[in-house]
């Protein structure tokens, strides 16, 4: 179970760090997404910053066993769920194809798996 926990955790963190950093830096895909969904650059940067911050809390809680970070992890998971639901709503509003919605759906599954496996360890 611990191996599955680490695989899910590192997959979630890697996925969110890359996605959040791309949104923060204003990468090509992030700019295309921003123009299609009609959102402003500060909104996109804030979105990316929250993703990176939540992923940072999760990765830090994996290597540092302190009560403070153990209490922050559920909030980081909640932030990721809210961000991905907002992302799915915006993509649906922009009539994006289903293939564009796979990323947020995968993150939602990873967050749920991470949280429930973490509770059982």
C-alpha positions as CSV (number, residue, x, y, z in Angstrom):
1,X,0.0,0.0,0.0
2,X,2.9,2.4,0.7
3,X,4.3,1.9,-2.8
4,X,0.9,2.7,-4.3
5,X,0.7,5.8,-2.0
6,X,4.1,7.0,-3.2
7,X,3.3,6.4,-6.9
8,X,0.0,8.3,-6.6
9,X,1.6,11.1,-4.5
10,X,4.5,11.7,-6.8
11,X,2.3,11.5,-9.9
12,X,0.0,14.1,-8.5
13,X,2.8,16.4,-7.4
14,X,4.6,16.1,-10.8
15,X,1.4,16.7,-12.8
16,X,0.4,19.8,-10.7
17,X,3.9,21.3,-10.6
18,X,4.3,21.1,-14.3
19,X,0.8,22.4,-15.0
20,X,1.0,25.2,-12.4
21,X,4.5,26.3,-13.5
22,X,3.3,26.5,-17.1
23,X,0.4,28.7,-16.1
24,X,2.7,30.9,-14.0
25,X,5.3,31.3,-16.8
26,X,2.6,31.9,-19.4
27,X,3.6,29.0,-21.7
28,X,2.2,28.6,-25.1
29,X,-0.5,26.1,-24.1
30,X,-1.4,28.3,-21.1
31,X,-1.8,31.3,-23.4
32,X,-3.9,29.4,-25.8
33,X,-6.1,28.2,-22.9
34,X,-6.3,31.7,-21.5
35,X,-7.4,33.1,-24.9
36,X,-9.9,30.4,-25.6
37,X,-11.5,30.6,-22.1
38,X,-11.4,34.4,-22.0
39,X,-9.6,34.7,-18.7
40,X,-7.1,37.4,-17.8
41,X,-3.3,36.8,-17.2
42,X,-3.5,37.6,-13.5
43,X,-6.2,35.0,-13.1
44,X,-4.1,32.5,-14.9
45,X,-1.1,33.2,-12.8
46,X,-3.1,33.0,-9.6
47,X,-4.5,29.7,-10.8
48,X,-1.0,28.4,-11.4
49,X,0.3,29.7,-8.2
50,X,-2.4,27.9,-6.2
51,X,-1.6,24.7,-8.0
52,X,2.1,24.9,-7.3
53,X,1.5,25.9,-3.7
54,X,-0.9,23.0,-3.1
55,X,1.5,20.6,-4.7
56,X,4.3,22.0,-2.6
57,X,2.3,21.4,0.6
58,X,1.7,17.8,-0.5
59,X,5.3,17.0,-1.4
60,X,6.6,18.7,1.8
61,X,4.2,16.6,3.9
62,X,5.6,13.5,2.3
63,X,9.2,14.2,3.4
64,X,8.6,16.1,6.7
65,X,6.3,14.4,9.2
66,X,5.1,17.4,11.2
67,X,1.6,17.9,12.6
68,X,1.4,21.3,10.9
69,X,1.7,19.9,7.4
70,X,-0.5,17.0,8.2
71,X,-3.2,19.5,9.0
72,X,-2.6,21.4,5.8
73,X,-2.8,18.4,3.4
74,X,-6.6,18.2,3.4
75,X,-6.8,21.9,2.6
76,X,-4.4,21.5,-0.2
77,X,-6.5,18.6,-1.6
78,X,-9.6,20.8,-1.3
79,X,-7.9,23.6,-3.2
80,X,-6.9,21.2,-6.0
81,X,-10.4,19.8,-6.2
82,X,-11.9,23.3,-6.4
83,X,-9.4,24.5,-9.0
84,X,-10.0,21.5,-11.2
85,X,-13.8,21.8,-11.0
86,X,-13.4,25.5,-12.0
87,X,-11.1,24.4,-14.8
88,X,-13.7,21.8,-16.0
89,X,-16.5,24.4,-15.9
90,X,-14.5,26.9,-17.9
91,X,-13.5,24.3,-20.5
92,X,-17.2,23.2,-20.8
93,X,-18.2,26.8,-21.2
94,X,-15.6,27.2,-24.0
95,X,-16.9,24.0,-25.7
96,X,-13.5,22.3,-25.4
97,X,-13.3,18.7,-26.6
98,X,-13.3,15.9,-24.1
99,X,-9.6,15.3,-24.7
100,X,-8.9,18.7,-23.1
101,X,-10.8,17.7,-20.0
102,X,-8.9,14.5,-19.4
103,X,-6.1,16.3,-17.5
104,X,-8.3,17.8,-14.8
105,X,-10.2,14.6,-14.5
106,X,-7.0,12.7,-13.9
107,X,-6.0,15.2,-11.3
108,X,-9.3,14.8,-9.5
109,X,-8.9,11.0,-9.5
110,X,-5.3,11.3,-8.2
111,X,-6.3,13.7,-5.4
112,X,-9.1,11.4,-4.3
113,X,-6.8,8.4,-4.4
114,X,-4.0,10.3,-2.5
115,X,-6.4,11.4,0.2
116,X,-8.1,8.1,0.8
117,X,-4.8,6.1,0.6
118,X,-3.2,8.6,3.0
119,X,-6.1,8.1,5.5
120,X,-5.7,4.3,5.4
121,X,-1.9,4.3,6.0
